[in-house]
């Protein structure tokens, strides 16, 4: 219900947006305002839920996507030692098809060289979970794409970005109980720089959320007809 | 803006709590955890990710060194997250008539009927509240 309003206001300007944010906080913050009043001086900079929803709900056709193959491709390319290897800013994107998908880019702070999300970014991850639970995104599945800037060993970056993408998926699944059927993850390392002109810019460490599939409609009936009979004998043993 | 914020905060504090079942968004819960326990997590739970079971376990193990604010809030935060998740299961019950009659869906797969419930006419107040609590709307 709030979505169309939000979208109409988008262009009016920052003031309208700030007001909306405040109103949103007023409506959503609920009981926690009593527990820990947020001091206005430390206003949160985390993204708004509707800003995540708006691009991701514009899904049209499912891409032909083989995540396992893509992971392998990233690992292999990140290991190439060929003398003709172009510098980071000149490498062709490893998965150009991803750039056409509905995407939200988000800053998440991780501990250095680890997939551990810093507390400063908990709210942002919570916001992603809120967006994924919201009705208009409920029918969709997502790909979580990790990236790194091009510092350090290229191969390590491929691995680190994969671990970070996995970590975000795990938090969404374990902490916020988004069903794992809706979430896939891949790390592109420095093989598809988000800011190719500046390979070391922090923007290259962003995580991307992409809408990649519509969940099957009412899968329940065929599943109930075929799967459980196969499982039952196993359970009884 | 700061003034406006304080005013809204004031209104929020004085407004009577509407429904007892109201839940908190994941982002607000997560923000409260970070606000209350960031220092403790960084100091004592290095290498523990934002996984409710592991983080809760780590914070309880370090009870003695937690700030009073963290100690008071962390349990409440995980509880609030749990309530928000549990609220999804109540939608099947609160909206059973709507799911079957208005959306031709099944209460076993509530989430599939949620987009329909959002636009269907004649959805009960109870059902609407359940969807708000679950974060569907």
Interface residues (C-beta under 8 A of the other chain):
Chain A: X1 X18 X19 X22 X23 X25 X26 X28 X29 X30 X31 X32 X33 X34 X35 X36 X37 X38 X40 X41 X42 X43 X44 X46 X49 X111 X114 X115 X116 X117 X118 X119 X120 X122 X123 X124 X125 X126 X127 X129 X130 X133 X134 X135 X136 X138 X139 X167 X170 X171 X174 X175 X176 X177 X215 X217 X218 X219 X220
Chain B: X1 X2 X4 X5 X6 X8 X9 X11 X12 X13 X17 X22 X23 X24 X25 X26 X27 X28 X29 X30 X31 X32 X33 X34 X35 X36 X37 X38 X41 X42 X46 X47 X48 X49 X50 X51 X52 X53 X69 X72 X73 X76 X80 X81 X85 X88 X105 X106 X108 X109 X111 X112 X114 X115 X117 X118 X131 X134 X135 X136 X137
